[in-house]
Amino acid sequence: MLAVPELGLQELYIGSSPGRSPVPSPPGSPRTQESCAIAPLTPSQSPKPEARAPQQASFSVVVAIDFGTTSSGYAFSFASDPEAIHMMRKWEGGDPGVAHQKTPTCLLLTPEGAFHSFGYTARDYYHDLDPEEARDWLYFEKFKMKIHSTTDLTLKTQLEAVNGKKMPALEVFSHALRFFKEQALQELREQCPSLPEKDTVRWVLTVPAIWKQPAKQFMREAAYLAGLVSREDAEQLLIALEPEAASVYCRKLRLHQLLDLSSRAPGSRRLGERCSIDSSFRQAREQLRKSRHSRTFLVESGVGELWAEMQAGDRYMVADCGGGTVDLTVHQLEQPHGTLKELYKASGGPCGAVGVDLAFEQLLGRIFGEDFIATFKRQRPAAWVDLTIAFEARKRTAGPHRAGALNISLPFSFIDFYRKQRGHNVETALRRSSVNSVKWSSQGMLRMSCEAMNELFQPTVSGIIQHIE
């Protein structure tokens, strides 16, 4: 077991360095702009920690960017009330009439390499381009993990767009970060016109625990290029580990949002098997209140109050399952200040949701041929994006107890391109394929059995379970 010094909430959250005061500062800071009236998404009622000596805030506001593999977003809080977290404005996109507080990590550049759009706007614009015109545009998606998988990462590392063209990875990341910087500052200006910009914002970027130092430094370099901070004010930018940030968030959780893992008997069912969620919630709540012997919990979701029920020595695990990675951390509550002690070094692996997407692509390769899929992605990039969007929608409806099959629409350009390349239609390909769990629907769709869909999840789910256990 790795012994690590205790970390307080403020230090763990902002990684404050000697000589600089933590961002969560007491009210009354000289830079606090009291004219900013923004209603927080979820006002905190958490118990206040022991009073400490007042410290002058270095920044008036903290903006944290969650740069994800599949989706990204930001949130901010003011030094006058650091517990009041303000989520970014909702995005219109995806399903008609549905608003989201994250946007897809999709970047669209013009044929000349200039920034065009990000998120839903980029995805929808690229979708509407003429197929021939789309070949010249540079569309990047799910590119975050590329800098982790690159063994010889440098500032000159290239990223490949869906059309096969390449661009310096540093420029791609800086375009995305600059977009969020402008969005956040615009929202702050609209809500709080009196807030001066220069040196008042502290920026936080979250990164997976499995990233090595070169990847973390790469993100910092991208932030410099994007103009978030200057090299002279490097401490204005914090690179935070995703599971540690999630662990701090656990201070807001309620007991019924936990699953008790410590009560599992040897040889009992694995984490991946279905059990009664309601029963587990009740069990976790009662066992924590009645027995205080090394309880270990897995956080599910939600916002509430956990700390009021916990005592010194209680331990919990956070499994942050994202698009690209699963990050794990185990902390123990210490008293009297409610500080956190790290019991195990934050760790994880590349077992994110993109693994399910890769399994689907491999399934298509088995049916239609890997060479055809590679050619289609290169010559019909916009249509390939359409296909991945269709799969994403169906993927979210899948479940271990779903009984019916799922239909996945194939773009017309896929059907037409396959016929021209192979000389026969996709229905013939499915009949000749050894994949019996996928059929051709008379409505022009791939019809996947629930077993076939569940099989796509198995490698990723097994990887997550392995890391947890």
C-alpha positions as CSV (number, residue, x, y, z in Angstrom):
1,M,0.0,0.0,0.0
2,L,1.3,3.4,-0.9
3,A,1.5,5.9,2.0
4,V,0.8,9.4,0.9
5,P,0.6,12.6,3.1
6,E,-2.8,13.9,3.8
7,L,-4.3,16.4,1.4
8,G,-6.9,18.9,2.3
9,L,-9.8,19.7,0.1
10,Q,-8.4,23.0,-1.1
11,E,-4.9,21.6,-1.8
12,L,-6.3,18.5,-3.6
13,Y,-8.7,20.5,-5.6
14,I,-6.5,23.3,-6.9
15,G,-3.0,21.9,-6.3
16,S,-1.9,25.1,-4.6
17,S,1.8,25.7,-4.5
18,P,3.8,27.3,-1.7
19,G,3.5,31.0,-1.5
20,R,0.1,31.1,-3.3
21,S,-3.2,31.0,-1.5
22,P,-5.7,28.4,-2.5
23,V,-8.5,29.4,-4.9
24,P,-11.4,28.6,-2.6
25,S,-10.9,31.7,-0.5
26,P,-13.2,33.3,2.1
27,P,-15.8,35.9,1.2
28,G,-14.7,39.5,1.1
29,S,-11.7,39.1,-1.1
30,P,-10.7,42.3,-2.8
31,R,-11.2,41.0,-6.2
32,T,-14.6,39.5,-5.6
33,Q,-17.3,41.1,-7.8
34,E,-20.4,41.2,-5.7
35,S,-22.4,42.6,-8.6
36,C,-22.3,39.2,-10.3
37,A,-25.6,37.6,-9.7
38,I,-25.6,34.1,-11.1
39,A,-27.8,31.4,-9.6
40,P,-25.7,28.3,-9.1
41,L,-27.0,25.0,-10.5
42,T,-26.9,23.3,-7.1
43,P,-26.2,25.5,-4.1
44,S,-24.1,23.6,-1.5
45,Q,-25.3,23.1,2.1
46,S,-22.3,21.0,3.1
47,P,-21.0,21.5,6.6
48,K,-18.4,24.2,6.8
49,P,-14.8,23.1,7.7
50,E,-13.0,24.5,10.7
51,A,-12.3,28.2,10.3
52,R,-8.8,28.9,9.1
53,A,-6.8,32.1,9.0
54,P,-8.2,34.4,6.2
55,Q,-6.2,34.4,3.0
56,Q,-6.4,36.8,0.2
57,A,-7.6,35.3,-3.1
58,S,-5.3,35.2,-6.0
59,F,-8.2,34.9,-8.5
60,S,-11.8,36.0,-8.6
61,V,-13.1,33.0,-10.5
62,V,-12.0,29.5,-11.3
63,V,-13.0,28.0,-14.7
64,A,-12.5,24.2,-15.0
65,I,-12.6,22.6,-18.5
66,D,-13.5,19.0,-18.7
67,F,-11.8,18.1,-22.0
68,G,-13.2,14.6,-22.6
69,T,-12.6,12.0,-25.3
70,T,-16.2,12.0,-26.4
71,S,-17.7,15.1,-24.8
72,S,-16.4,18.2,-23.2
73,G,-17.7,21.1,-21.1
74,Y,-16.8,23.6,-18.4
75,A,-17.9,24.9,-15.1
76,F,-16.9,27.9,-13.0
77,S,-17.2,29.3,-9.5
78,F,-16.4,32.6,-7.8
79,A,-13.9,33.0,-5.0
80,S,-16.6,34.6,-2.9
81,D,-18.6,31.4,-2.9
82,P,-16.4,28.5,-4.2
83,E,-19.0,25.8,-3.2
84,A,-21.5,27.3,-5.7
85,I,-20.7,25.6,-9.0
86,H,-22.1,27.1,-12.2
87,M,-22.5,24.7,-15.1
88,M,-21.9,26.1,-18.6
89,R,-25.0,27.1,-20.6
90,K,-26.8,24.2,-22.3
91,W,-26.1,23.4,-25.9
92,E,-28.7,22.8,-28.5
93,G,-27.8,19.9,-30.6
94,G,-28.0,16.1,-31.0
95,D,-31.6,15.1,-30.7
96,P,-34.0,17.9,-31.8
97,G,-35.2,20.0,-28.9
98,V,-32.8,18.4,-26.4
99,A,-30.3,20.6,-24.6
100,H,-27.0,19.3,-23.2
101,Q,-24.5,20.6,-20.8
102,K,-21.7,19.0,-22.7
103,T,-20.9,19.1,-26.4
104,P,-19.2,16.4,-28.5
105,T,-15.4,16.7,-28.7
106,C,-15.5,17.4,-32.4
107,L,-13.4,20.0,-34.2
108,L,-13.9,21.2,-37.7
109,L,-11.2,23.1,-39.6
110,T,-11.5,24.7,-43.1
111,P,-9.5,23.2,-46.0
112,E,-6.9,25.9,-45.2
113,G,-6.6,24.7,-41.6
114,A,-8.4,27.6,-40.0
115,F,-10.8,27.1,-37.1
116,H,-14.5,26.8,-38.2
117,S,-16.5,25.3,-35.3
118,F,-16.5,22.9,-32.4
119,G,-19.0,20.5,-30.9
120,Y,-22.5,20.0,-32.2
121,T,-22.0,22.9,-34.6
122,A,-19.0,21.2,-36.1
123,R,-20.6,17.9,-36.3
124,D,-23.8,19.2,-37.9
125,Y,-22.0,21.4,-40.4
126,Y,-19.7,18.6,-41.5
127,H,-22.8,16.3,-41.9
128,D,-24.4,18.8,-44.3
129,L,-21.4,19.2,-46.5
130,D,-21.4,17.8,-50.0
131,P,-19.5,14.5,-50.0
132,E,-17.0,15.8,-52.5
133,E,-16.5,19.0,-50.6
134,A,-16.2,17.2,-47.2
135,R,-13.1,15.5,-48.5
136,D,-11.2,18.8,-48.2
137,W,-12.3,19.7,-44.7
138,L,-10.5,18.6,-41.6
139,Y,-12.8,17.0,-39.0
140,F,-11.4,15.6,-35.8
141,E,-13.2,13.6,-33.2
142,K,-12.2,11.4,-30.2
143,F,-8.7,12.6,-30.6
144,K,-7.8,13.2,-26.9
145,M,-6.4,9.7,-26.3
146,K,-4.1,9.9,-29.3
147,I,-1.6,11.8,-27.2
148,H,-1.7,9.0,-24.6
149,S,-1.2,6.2,-27.1
150,T,1.6,8.0,-28.9
151,T,4.9,6.6,-27.5
152,D,7.1,9.3,-28.8
153,L,4.9,12.3,-28.1
154,T,6.5,15.7,-29.1
155,L,5.3,19.1,-29.9
156,K,5.5,18.1,-33.6
157,T,3.2,15.0,-33.3
158,Q,0.6,14.9,-36.0
159,L,-3.1,14.0,-35.7
160,E,-5.1,12.5,-38.6
161,A,-8.5,13.9,-39.5
162,V,-11.2,11.5,-40.7
163,N,-10.4,12.3,-44.3
164,G,-6.8,11.2,-43.8
165,K,-5.2,14.6,-43.8
166,K,-2.8,15.4,-40.9
167,M,-2.4,18.5,-38.7
168,P,0.0,19.2,-35.8
169,A,-1.7,17.8,-32.6
170,L,-0.7,20.9,-30.7
171,E,-2.7,23.1,-33.0
172,V,-5.7,20.8,-32.9
173,F,-5.8,20.8,-29.1
174,S,-5.2,24.6,-28.9
175,H,-8.1,25.3,-31.2
176,A,-10.4,23.3,-28.9
177,L,-9.1,25.0,-25.7
178,R,-9.3,28.4,-27.3
179,F,-13.0,27.7,-28.2
180,F,-13.8,26.9,-24.5
181,K,-11.8,29.9,-23.3
182,E,-13.9,32.2,-25.5
183,Q,-17.2,30.6,-24.5
184,A,-16.4,30.8,-20.8
185,L,-15.2,34.4,-20.9
186,Q,-18.3,35.4,-23.0
187,E,-20.6,33.8,-20.5
188,L,-18.8,35.5,-17.6
189,R,-19.0,38.9,-19.3
190,E,-22.7,38.5,-20.0
191,Q,-23.4,37.5,-16.4
192,C,-20.9,39.7,-14.7
193,P,-20.0,42.8,-16.8
194,S,-17.9,44.3,-14.0
195,L,-15.5,41.4,-13.8
196,P,-12.1,42.4,-15.2
197,E,-10.5,39.7,-17.3
198,K,-6.8,40.1,-16.8
199,D,-5.3,37.8,-14.2
200,T,-8.7,37.2,-12.6
201,V,-9.4,33.7,-13.9
202,R,-7.7,30.6,-12.8
203,W,-8.0,27.8,-15.4
204,V,-8.2,24.1,-14.6
205,L,-7.7,21.3,-17.1
206,T,-8.5,17.8,-16.1
207,V,-6.5,14.9,-17.4
208,P,-6.7,11.1,-16.9
209,A,-4.6,9.5,-14.1
210,I,-2.9,7.2,-16.6
211,W,-1.4,10.0,-18.6
212,K,2.4,10.3,-18.3
213,Q,4.2,13.5,-17.7
214,P,4.8,14.2,-21.4
215,A,1.1,14.1,-22.1
216,K,0.3,16.5,-19.2
217,Q,3.0,18.9,-20.4
218,F,1.6,18.7,-23.9
219,M,-1.8,19.9,-22.5
220,R,0.0,22.8,-20.8
221,E,1.7,23.7,-24.0
222,A,-1.6,23.6,-25.9
223,A,-3.1,25.9,-23.2
224,Y,-0.2,28.4,-23.7
225,L,-0.8,28.4,-27.5
226,A,-4.6,28.8,-27.0
227,G,-4.0,31.9,-24.8
228,L,-5.5,30.6,-21.6
229,V,-2.4,31.7,-19.7
230,S,1.1,32.9,-20.5
231,R,4.3,31.1,-19.7
232,E,5.1,34.0,-17.3
233,D,1.9,33.2,-15.3
234,A,2.1,29.4,-15.5
235,E,0.6,28.9,-12.1
236,Q,-2.6,30.5,-13.3
237,L,-3.2,27.1,-15.0
238,L,-3.7,23.9,-13.0
239,I,-3.5,20.4,-14.5
240,A,-5.7,18.2,-12.3
241,L,-6.2,14.5,-12.3
242,E,-9.7,13.5,-13.2
243,P,-10.2,10.9,-10.4
244,E,-8.9,13.2,-7.7
245,A,-11.4,15.9,-8.9
246,A,-14.1,13.3,-8.8
247,S,-13.1,12.3,-5.3
248,V,-13.5,15.8,-4.0
249,Y,-17.0,15.9,-5.6
250,C,-17.9,12.9,-3.4
251,R,-18.3,15.3,-0.5
252,K,-21.7,16.1,-2.1
253,L,-22.9,12.6,-2.3
254,R,-25.7,10.9,-0.4
255,L,-25.5,7.5,1.1
256,H,-28.2,6.0,-1.1
257,Q,-26.0,6.9,-4.1
258,L,-23.3,4.4,-3.0
259,L,-22.8,0.7,-3.5
260,D,-21.3,-1.3,-0.6
261,L,-18.4,-3.5,-2.0
262,S,-16.9,-4.6,1.3
263,S,-19.8,-6.8,2.2
264,R,-19.4,-9.1,-0.8
265,A,-18.5,-12.6,0.3
266,P,-15.6,-14.5,-1.4
267,G,-16.9,-16.1,-4.6
268,S,-19.9,-13.9,-4.8
269,R,-21.1,-12.4,-8.0
270,R,-18.7,-10.2,-9.9
271,L,-19.2,-6.4,-10.2
272,G,-20.4,-6.8,-13.8
273,E,-23.4,-9.0,-12.8
274,R,-26.8,-7.6,-12.3
275,C,-28.1,-7.2,-8.7
276,S,-30.8,-5.3,-7.0
277,I,-29.7,-1.6,-7.0
278,D,-32.3,-0.5,-4.5
279,S,-31.4,-3.2,-2.1
280,S,-27.7,-2.3,-2.4
281,F,-28.4,1.4,-1.7
282,R,-30.4,0.5,1.5
283,Q,-27.6,-1.9,2.5
284,A,-24.9,0.6,2.1
285,R,-26.8,3.3,4.1
286,E,-27.6,1.0,7.0
287,Q,-24.2,-0.7,7.2
288,L,-22.3,2.6,7.2
289,R,-24.4,3.9,10.1
290,K,-24.2,0.6,12.1
291,S,-20.7,-0.5,11.5
292,R,-17.7,1.7,11.0
293,H,-15.1,-1.0,10.1
294,S,-13.3,-0.2,6.9
295,R,-16.3,0.5,4.7
296,T,-15.4,0.7,1.0
297,F,-17.9,2.1,-1.5
298,L,-18.3,2.6,-5.2
299,V,-19.8,5.9,-6.1
300,E,-22.6,5.8,-8.6
301,S,-23.9,9.3,-9.4
302,G,-25.8,12.3,-8.1
303,V,-25.4,15.3,-5.8
304,G,-26.1,15.4,-2.1
305,E,-24.4,15.2,1.3
306,L,-22.2,12.3,2.3
307,W,-19.7,13.9,4.7
308,A,-22.3,14.4,7.5
309,E,-22.7,10.6,7.7
310,M,-19.0,9.6,7.4
311,Q,-16.4,9.3,10.2
312,A,-12.7,9.3,10.4
313,G,-11.3,6.2,8.8
314,D,-14.1,5.7,6.3
315,R,-12.8,4.8,2.8
316,Y,-14.3,5.1,-0.6
317,M,-13.4,4.3,-4.2
318,V,-14.2,6.5,-7.2
319,A,-14.4,4.8,-10.6
320,D,-14.5,7.6,-13.1
321,C,-15.6,5.8,-16.3
322,G,-15.2,8.2,-19.2
323,G,-15.1,8.1,-23.0
324,G,-11.4,7.2,-23.2
325,T,-10.3,5.9,-19.9
326,V,-11.4,4.5,-16.5
327,D,-9.6,6.3,-13.7
328,L,-9.6,4.9,-10.1
329,T,-8.7,6.5,-6.8
330,V,-9.2,5.4,-3.2
331,H,-9.3,8.0,-0.4
332,Q,-9.8,7.9,3.4
333,L,-11.5,10.5,5.4
334,E,-9.3,12.1,8.1
335,Q,-10.3,14.3,11.0
336,P,-10.6,16.9,12.5
337,H,-10.6,19.0,9.3
338,G,-12.3,16.5,7.0
339,T,-9.1,16.1,4.9
340,L,-8.5,13.3,2.5
341,K,-5.7,10.7,2.6
342,E,-4.8,8.9,-0.6
343,L,-4.6,5.2,0.1
344,Y,-3.7,4.1,-3.4
345,K,-2.1,6.1,-6.2
346,A,-4.6,7.2,-8.8
347,S,-4.6,4.7,-11.6
348,G,-6.6,3.3,-14.5
349,G,-6.5,2.2,-18.1
350,P,-7.8,2.8,-21.6
351,C,-11.1,1.1,-21.0
352,G,-13.5,4.0,-21.9
353,A,-16.6,4.0,-24.0
354,V,-14.7,4.4,-27.3
355,G,-13.7,0.8,-26.8
356,V,-17.4,-0.1,-27.6
357,D,-17.1,2.0,-30.8
358,L,-14.0,0.2,-31.8
359,A,-15.7,-3.1,-31.3
360,F,-18.5,-2.0,-33.6
361,E,-16.0,-0.9,-36.3
362,Q,-14.3,-4.3,-36.0
363,L,-17.7,-6.0,-36.4
364,L,-18.4,-4.1,-39.6
365,G,-14.9,-5.1,-40.8
366,R,-15.8,-8.8,-40.2
367,I,-19.0,-8.3,-42.3
368,F,-18.0,-6.0,-45.1
369,G,-14.2,-6.4,-45.0
370,E,-11.6,-4.4,-43.1
371,D,-10.2,-3.0,-46.4
372,F,-13.7,-1.7,-47.4
373,I,-14.2,0.0,-44.0
374,A,-10.8,1.7,-44.2
375,T,-11.5,2.9,-47.8
376,F,-15.0,4.1,-46.9
377,K,-13.7,6.1,-43.9
378,R,-11.1,7.8,-46.1
379,Q,-13.3,8.5,-49.2
380,R,-16.7,9.1,-47.5
381,P,-15.6,10.7,-44.2
382,A,-18.9,12.6,-43.6
383,A,-20.9,9.5,-44.2
384,W,-18.7,7.6,-41.7
385,V,-19.5,10.2,-39.1
386,D,-23.2,9.7,-39.8
387,L,-22.9,6.0,-39.2
388,T,-21.0,6.5,-35.9
389,I,-23.7,8.9,-34.8
390,A,-26.4,6.4,-35.6
391,F,-24.6,3.7,-33.6
392,E,-24.1,6.1,-30.7
393,A,-27.8,6.7,-30.4
394,R,-28.5,2.9,-30.4
395,K,-25.6,2.2,-28.0
396,R,-27.2,4.4,-25.4
397,T,-30.4,2.3,-25.5
398,A,-28.6,-1.0,-25.0
399,G,-28.7,-2.9,-21.8
400,P,-28.1,-6.4,-20.3
401,H,-31.8,-7.1,-19.9
402,R,-33.0,-5.6,-23.2
403,A,-35.1,-8.3,-25.1
404,G,-35.6,-6.8,-28.5
405,A,-33.1,-6.3,-31.4
406,L,-31.7,-2.9,-32.3
407,N,-31.9,-1.3,-35.7
408,I,-28.9,0.8,-36.9
409,S,-29.4,2.9,-40.0
410,L,-26.8,2.6,-42.7
411,P,-26.2,5.8,-44.7
412,F,-27.3,5.6,-48.4
413,S,-23.7,6.5,-49.4
414,F,-22.5,3.4,-47.5
415,I,-24.9,1.1,-49.3
416,D,-24.1,2.7,-52.7
417,F,-20.4,2.8,-52.1
418,Y,-20.3,-0.9,-51.1
419,R,-22.2,-1.9,-54.2
420,K,-19.8,0.0,-56.5
421,Q,-16.8,-1.4,-54.7
422,R,-17.8,-5.0,-54.3
423,G,-20.3,-5.6,-57.1
424,H,-23.1,-6.8,-54.9
425,N,-25.3,-5.3,-52.2
426,V,-25.0,-5.2,-48.4
427,E,-27.7,-7.7,-47.9
428,T,-25.6,-10.3,-49.9
429,A,-22.6,-9.4,-47.7
430,L,-24.6,-10.1,-44.6
431,R,-25.8,-13.4,-45.9
432,R,-22.3,-14.5,-46.8
433,S,-20.9,-13.3,-43.5
434,S,-20.2,-15.6,-40.6
435,V,-21.8,-13.1,-38.2
436,N,-25.2,-14.6,-37.6
437,S,-26.3,-12.1,-34.9
438,V,-26.6,-9.3,-37.4
439,K,-29.2,-9.3,-40.1
440,W,-30.5,-7.0,-42.9
441,S,-33.8,-5.3,-42.2
442,S,-36.3,-4.6,-44.9
443,Q,-36.2,-1.0,-43.8
444,G,-32.6,-0.7,-45.0
445,M,-31.0,-1.1,-41.5
446,L,-28.6,-3.4,-39.7
447,R,-30.6,-5.4,-37.2
448,M,-28.5,-6.4,-34.3
449,S,-29.6,-8.9,-31.7
450,C,-29.3,-7.9,-28.1
451,E,-26.6,-10.5,-27.6
452,A,-24.6,-9.0,-30.4
453,M,-24.8,-5.5,-28.9
454,N,-23.9,-6.8,-25.4
455,E,-20.8,-8.6,-26.9
456,L,-19.6,-5.2,-28.1
457,F,-19.5,-4.0,-24.5
458,Q,-17.8,-7.0,-23.0
459,P,-14.1,-6.1,-23.6
460,T,-14.6,-2.7,-22.2
461,V,-16.7,-3.8,-19.2
462,S,-14.2,-6.6,-18.4
463,G,-11.3,-4.1,-18.5
464,I,-13.1,-1.9,-16.0
465,I,-13.9,-4.8,-13.7
466,Q,-10.3,-5.9,-13.8
467,H,-9.0,-2.5,-12.8
468,I,-11.5,-2.2,-9.9
469,E,-10.9,-5.7,-8.5
